Amino acid sequence: MLKWIAGVTLALICLGLSPAAHAVAYPSAIFPTAGRIAAVSKLPDWGGYQTACKNELKIQPYPLGDFSPSGHYDAKGESPIVTKSQVAFHKEATAVYRLGVCYQISHDHVYAAKAESLLDSWAATLTRIGSEQGEDEFNFFAPPALASAYVLKSDPAWNSAAFAACVRQKMVPAVHTSRENNHGNWGVLLQLTAGAFLQDDKLINASRERWLELMRSQVAEDGSLPRETCRSDTTNWCDGPTKGIKGISYEHWTLLPVTMAAEIYQALGMDVYATPEGALLHRAYARLAAWTLHPETFPYYAANNGHLIGIHNDAYFYILQGVYPVADAAAILNTPGDVEGDEFFLRALYGSPTAK
């Protein structure tokens, strides 16, 4: 028996796979899934997607060139220096995601063609990602676009080869999976969506292993995320007079990519929700929902005179509430104005109990 196990292990290694590698099932869509697309297509205005996509059709691609923006923060707070390419990239990435969804809902090729033109522009004009902030922004904003590119790749009218080369040669080397804070979680999501688009099982499996590792290292016994709870709004990341002022915001910024990745793993037949690390996500979700509903209980509330930034960047709660029901989160989701940052229309996709 031991010889058989050793033989199987050796065979896996020879194939370039680890013994823990999971088989990847590539569905027609990964985020949102086909079932959720079908459900949202029945809503008025497609849950907001239709109006948004009409606006996205007007976007003209901006040449990214040498994408090397300076840091988001300085010693005094958020940097006032934001380049045109930064603004354009975020806008275009969000547009590609939405246009991909609208194409799946309507089968109207006008949406696909616009999304593909934006992706082709990235491939043609991006010469390098030349700064840490530039890499950050690809980790933060490219994944939803790649989720739509996954679907668009099957469009016979689009030659995706140039964009695939851009993903392989420029985006994959920029992933921040090695980071221990929220940057690592966004890196996992970028590695995962790039791997799905490229149908690269190794990238996908590596991202999943790192997802699990980060849950084990990031989530404390009480459900808090200590690397994020202390976050300030300056380059004195976890100290200074505003220590903790963005702690809740950065916990949300961490659990958003964690959650989106979990959804994609489920779509690929590699569920993480039911793992022990998924139980850690549940714990973190419950802890953060309590702080979001009752911010006065947050450890740095008093030190910041009751002023905390980004408390309600919590639209991804619509996803997690369907997996791990939490009373505090339900109260938030049922209170008008207590959910912000829903640029992916997660309420439309996940707010309906009939959506699967």
Residue pairs with C-beta under 8 A, 6 or more apart in sequence:
8 19
9 19
12 18
12 19
12 21
13 19
16 202
17 201
17 202
17 205
18 205
20 205
20 209
21 201
21 202
21 205
22 205
22 208
22 269
22 270
23 201
23 269
24 199
24 201
24 204
24 205
24 268
24 269
24 270
25 268
25 269
26 196
26 199
26 268
27 33
27 34
27 267
27 268
28 34
28 151
28 154
29 37
29 104
29 150
29 151
29 267
30 147
30 150
30 193
30 196
30 264
30 267
30 268
31 144
31 147
31 193
31 260
31 263
31 264
31 267
32 40
32 101
32 349
33 263
33 267
33 356
34 104
35 355
35 356
36 349
36 350
36 355
36 356
37 101
37 104
37 105
39 349
39 352
39 354
39 355
39 356
40 46
40 47
40 49
40 101
40 105
40 345
40 348
40 349
40 355
41 105
41 106
43 348
43 352
45 51
46 101
46 102
46 105
46 348
47 345
47 347
47 348
47 349
48 345
48 348
49 98
49 101
49 102
49 105
49 345
49 348
50 102
50 105
52 98
52 102
52 345
53 98
53 99
53 101
53 102
53 111
56 95
56 98
56 99
56 114
57 99
57 110
57 111
57 114
59 91
59 92
59 95
59 114
59 118
61 88
61 92
61 117
61 118
61 121
61 122
61 125
62 84
62 85
62 88
62 89
62 92
62 121
63 85
63 121
63 125
64 85
64 88
64 89
64 121
64 122
64 125
64 126
64 127
65 85
65 125
65 126
65 127
66 127
66 128
66 130
67 85
67 89
67 126
67 127
67 128
67 129
67 130
67 131
67 134
67 137
67 138
68 128
68 129
68 130
68 131
68 133
68 134
69 81
69 82
69 83
69 85
69 86
69 131
69 133
69 134
69 137
70 79
70 81
70 131
70 133
71 79
71 132
71 133
71 235
72 78
72 79
72 133
72 136
73 79
73 233
73 234
73 235
74 234
74 235
75 234
75 235
75 236
76 234
77 233
77 234
78 233
86 137
89 137
89 141
90 137
90 141
92 118
92 121
92 122
92 145
93 141
93 142
93 144
93 145
94 141
94 144
94 145
94 343
95 114
95 115
95 118
96 115
96 118
96 119
96 144
96 145
96 148
96 149
97 144
97 145
97 147
97 148
97 344
98 345
99 111
99 112
99 114
99 115
99 118
99 148
100 111
100 112
100 115
100 145
100 147
100 148
100 149
100 151
100 152
101 148
101 345
102 108
102 111
103 109
103 111
103 112
103 115
103 148
103 151
103 152
104 151
109 155
109 157
112 152
112 155
112 157
112 158
113 157
115 148
115 149
115 152
116 152
116 155
116 157
116 158
116 160
119 145
119 149
119 152
119 160
119 163
120 162
120 163
122 163
122 166
123 162
123 163
123 165
123 166
124 162
126 166
126 170
128 170
129 135
129 138
129 170
129 171
129 174
134 174
135 174
135 176
136 176
136 183
136 186
138 171
138 174
138 190
139 174
139 175
139 176
139 183
139 186
139 187
139 189
139 190
140 186
142 171
142 190
142 193
142 194
143 186
143 189
143 190
143 192
143 193
143 257
143 260
144 193
144 260
144 344
146 167
146 190
146 193
146 194
146 196
146 197
147 193
147 196
147 264
149 160
149 163
149 197
150 193
150 196
150 197
152 158
152 160
153 160
153 197
164 197
164 198
167 194
167 197
167 198
168 194
168 198
171 190
171 194
172 191
172 194
172 203
174 190
175 187
175 190
175 191
175 194
176 183
176 184
176 186
176 187
176 190
177 184
177 187
177 188
177 191
177 206
177 207
177 210
178 184
178 187
179 187
180 214
180 217
180 218
180 227
181 218
181 227
181 228
181 254
182 227
182 228
182 250
182 253
182 254
182 257
184 210
184 214
185 211
185 214
185 218
185 254
185 257
185 258
185 261
186 257
187 210
188 207
188 210
188 211
188 214
188 257
188 258
188 261
189 207
189 257
189 260
189 261
189 264
191 203
191 204
191 206
191 207
191 210
192 203
192 204
192 207
192 208
192 211
192 261
192 264
192 265
193 264
194 200
194 203
195 201
195 202
195 203
195 204
195 206
195 207
196 204
196 264
196 268
204 268
204 270
207 261
208 265
208 270
208 272
211 258
211 261
211 262
211 265
211 272
211 277
212 272
212 275
212 277
214 258
215 258
215 277
215 278
215 280
215 281
216 277
216 280
218 225
218 226
218 227
218 254
218 284
219 225
219 280
219 281
219 283
219 284
220 226
222 287
223 283
223 284
223 285
223 286
223 287
223 288
224 251
224 284
224 287
225 250
225 251
225 254
225 284
225 288
227 238
228 247
228 250
228 251
228 253
228 254
229 244
229 247
229 250
229 251
229 299
229 300
230 237
230 238
230 239
230 243
230 244
230 247
230 300
231 237
231 238
231 244
231 245
231 246
231 247
231 249
231 250
232 238
232 239
232 240
232 242
232 243
232 244
232 245
232 246
233 242
233 245
233 246
233 309
234 240
234 242
236 243
242 304
243 300
243 303
244 298
244 299
244 300
244 303
244 304
244 308
245 300
245 304
245 307
245 308
245 309
246 308
246 309
246 310
247 298
247 299
247 300
247 308
248 288
248 291
248 292
248 295
248 298
248 308
248 310
248 311
249 308
249 309
249 310
249 311
249 313
250 310
251 284
251 288
251 291
252 288
252 292
252 310
252 313
252 314
252 316
252 341
253 310
253 313
255 281
255 284
255 285
255 288
255 316
255 320
256 313
256 316
258 281
259 281
259 316
259 319
259 320
260 316
260 319
261 272
262 272
262 273
262 278
262 281
262 323
263 319
265 271
265 272
266 272
266 273
271 278
272 278
272 281
273 281
273 323
273 324
281 320
281 324
282 323
282 324
285 317
285 320
285 324
285 326
285 329
286 324
286 326
286 328
286 329
289 317
289 326
289 328
289 329
289 332
290 297
290 328
291 297
291 298
292 311
292 312
292 314
292 328
292 329
292 332
292 338
293 328
293 329
293 331
293 332
294 328
295 301
295 308
295 311
296 306
298 308
300 308
301 308
312 332
312 337
312 338
312 339
312 340
312 341
313 340
313 341
314 332
314 338
314 339
314 340
314 341
315 339
315 340
315 341
315 342
315 344
315 346
315 347
316 346
317 329
317 332
317 333
317 339
318 333
318 339
318 346
318 347
318 349
318 350
318 351
319 346
319 350
320 326
320 329
321 329
321 330
321 333
321 350
322 350
322 353
332 338
332 339
333 339
333 351
339 347
349 355
